[in-house]
Amino acid sequence: MIQLNYRFEQEFSADIPYQLMRAGMTDPWLVLSGCKILGIIDEVEGIWTQIVGEDIPPVAIGKMGDLINMQQFSWLPDLIKKQWPKYVLDVIVENMHRYEIICHKEACTKRFKQRFTLGIHALAERESALVFNVRCFQQSESYEVIKARAIDRYA
């Protein structure tokens, strides 16, 4: 499950805090305010839309979508597949810090591990510690690659 917090800032009234929750990467987002479920939003043909529930301001829905789209779990799987197309069949987001990478069955996992371990540090955000469980298609063997959070030397 993935959870995000979003605060909708209004010009002439109090800000509204929202919590966005998603069970899986293909599921739409549940929108809550406090303990109250307000509705469900999803990206439909590139536009963030409320598909169920009470009226949430359209501008808030758009900004929630912007927040979701800039999260690492939204763009990192595609970037990994583009970086290593000969090796990676699919990338599954388990949660914000865990990913499962499924390699093509003919991919050399030893060579991919060497390349991926070095390359993921350049692709992923510095602030995040991530765990990648890597396995080949239709095989039970797997290994983990851990990308540690980078500590800024100048802080």
Residue pairs with C-beta under 8 A, 6 or more apart in sequence:
1 21
1 22
1 23
1 95
2 21
2 22
2 73
2 93
2 95
2 96
3 19
3 20
3 21
3 22
4 19
4 20
4 67
4 68
4 71
5 17
5 18
5 19
5 20
6 17
6 18
6 19
6 20
6 60
6 63
6 64
6 67
7 15
7 16
7 17
7 18
8 15
8 16
8 17
8 18
8 57
8 60
8 63
9 15
10 16
16 33
16 60
17 33
17 34
18 31
18 32
18 33
18 38
18 60
18 64
19 31
19 32
19 33
20 29
20 30
20 31
20 32
20 41
20 64
20 67
20 68
21 29
21 30
21 32
22 28
22 29
22 30
25 73
25 92
25 93
28 40
28 41
28 42
28 51
29 40
29 41
29 42
29 64
29 68
30 37
30 39
30 40
31 37
31 38
31 39
31 40
31 41
31 50
31 53
31 56
31 64
32 38
37 53
38 53
38 54
38 56
39 50
39 51
39 52
39 53
39 54
39 56
40 50
40 51
40 52
40 53
41 48
41 49
41 50
41 51
41 56
41 61
41 64
41 65
42 48
42 49
42 51
43 49
43 65
43 68
43 69
44 51
48 61
48 62
48 64
48 65
48 68
49 61
50 56
50 58
50 61
68 74
69 75
71 96
72 96
72 124
72 125
72 128
73 93
73 96
76 91
76 99
76 123
76 124
77 91
77 92
77 93
77 99
78 91
79 123
80 88
80 91
80 99
80 101
80 120
80 123
81 88
81 90
81 91
83 119
83 123
84 112
84 115
84 116
84 119
86 104
86 107
87 103
87 104
87 107
87 108
87 111
87 112
87 115
87 116
88 101
88 102
88 103
88 104
88 107
88 112
89 102
89 103
89 104
89 137
90 101
90 102
91 99
91 100
91 101
91 102
92 99
92 100
92 101
92 102
93 99
94 100
94 133
96 128
97 128
97 129
97 130
97 131
98 130
98 131
98 132
98 133
99 130
99 131
99 132
99 133
100 132
100 133
100 134
100 135
101 116
101 132
101 133
101 134
101 135
102 135
102 136
102 137
103 109
103 112
103 134
103 135
103 136
103 137
104 136
104 137
105 136
105 137
105 138
105 139
107 136
109 134
109 136
109 143
112 134
113 134
113 143
113 145
116 132
116 134
116 145
117 145
120 130
120 132
120 145
120 147
121 147
121 150
124 130
124 147
126 149
126 150
126 152
127 149
127 150
128 147
128 149
129 146
129 147
129 148
129 149
130 146
130 147
131 144
131 145
131 146
131 147
132 144
132 145
132 146
132 147
133 142
133 143
133 144
134 142
134 143
134 144
134 145
135 141
135 142
135 143
